[in-house]
């Protein structure tokens, strides 16, 4: 039996504004923040389709996840993250770039991916009006087709953030237990990062020296509240030779690229210090590269 599923835009987390994990005991759950691609799985009882955060269909890129989702049983919509089994965001980004069936099959063997669900938005009925605590209980009752489909690790203990940090993971999302599911960014979900990373826009490049003469460093920008670009420095490390060729081709064609950048901190004039390129974000648009992300980096 198939059902008509609602098209759902994802709920997004806000950076902390003075909150600390220990102050949220009893009111929030702490969900692992994974370094992957945000995705929704829709299963109507007969057909599975998968969308990324911008609504683009990506099931053909991850057939192992699509095949596992075809066995879900009851109609549902799952919210979660696609991550490479290696845990590397660069591996996940490499998989996300593949579109041709032959390339997808090759990279699926070399870089298998999994879907880690952290919320269920539809399960025979629309669960968006229900509190997160109830939705999570419903998710735990589902028999996900592990290891390709699994659930995130969740804790009610604020000390979980330190445990995640000790393991070298990206961070946690503190989710208000009573929060309903709404499209957009709300402080009901707060992201606490252990790794300082931002989504930035590559807008050009400068020449280098030696083997990198054709591409030395990439200029980076973020967009302000009016949608205008604000330069935040340049990044010259973290690229593979193949990525340099791809980025150069895109930028030479006048196409900005959205990418993930790790940085130690920022200067007083808002420029990144010691940035490292981590990979493309084809699941995001330039408008996701918001200037207020700089608030998450300390100033030195």
HELIX and SHEET records of a PDB file:
HELIX    1   1 UNK A   21  UNK A   24  5                                   4    
HELIX    2   2 UNK A   59  UNK A   61  5                                   3    
HELIX    3   3 UNK A   63  UNK A   69  1                                   7    
HELIX    4   4 UNK A   89  UNK A   96  1                                   8    
HELIX    5   5 UNK A  101  UNK A  110  1                                  10    
HELIX    6   6 UNK A  132  UNK A  141  1                                  10    
HELIX    7   7 UNK A  160  UNK A  166  1                                   7    
HELIX    8   8 UNK A  210  UNK A  212  5                                   3    
HELIX    9   9 UNK A  241  UNK A  252  1                                  12    
HELIX   10  10 UNK A  286  UNK A  288  5                                   3    
HELIX   11  11 UNK A  291  UNK A  296  5                                   6    
SHEET    1   A 5 UNK A  11  UNK A  15  0                                        
SHEET    2   A 5 UNK A 184  UNK A 193  1                                        
SHEET    3   A 5 UNK A 171  UNK A 176 -1                                        
SHEET    4   A 5 UNK A  28  UNK A  33 -1                                        
SHEET    5   A 5 UNK A 154  UNK A 155 -1                                        
SHEET    1   B 5 UNK A  48  UNK A  52  0                                        
SHEET    2   B 5 UNK A  37  UNK A  43 -1                                        
SHEET    3   B 5 UNK A  76  UNK A  84 -1                                        
SHEET    4   B 5 UNK A 113  UNK A 123 -1                                        
SHEET    5   B 5 UNK A 149  UNK A 151  1                                        
SHEET    1   C 5 UNK A 229  UNK A 235  0                                        
SHEET    2   C 5 UNK A 217  UNK A 223 -1                                        
SHEET    3   C 5 UNK A 197  UNK A 206 -1                                        
SHEET    4   C 5 UNK A 257  UNK A 262 -1                                        
SHEET    5   C 5 UNK A 276  UNK A 280 -1                                        
SHEET    1   D 2 UNK A 265  UNK A 266  0                                        
SHEET    2   D 2 UNK A 272  UNK A 273 -1                                        
END                                                                             
